Amino acid sequence: MDTADFISRLLDVIEHDVVPMTARGVAQGNKLFGAAILRKSDLSVVVAETNNETENPLWHGEMHAIKRFFELPAD
């Protein structure tokens, strides 16, 4: 995958996975932060999350994505 394709994929994930989830989170009283963890082999989304500080003030988008990643089944 060349650089242009890589950047295009990242922007696609932001637009279609992170932003809609973040918009719903903001409507529920959270701040505007989101993150995604992608599979290295094909850049598919493993986990996409948003800020969830209304549940826990530590769950910024990045931290919440990491938390959800480690909650996934091992397989």
Order of alpha helices (4+ residues) and beta strands (2+ residues): alpha-alpha-beta-beta-alpha
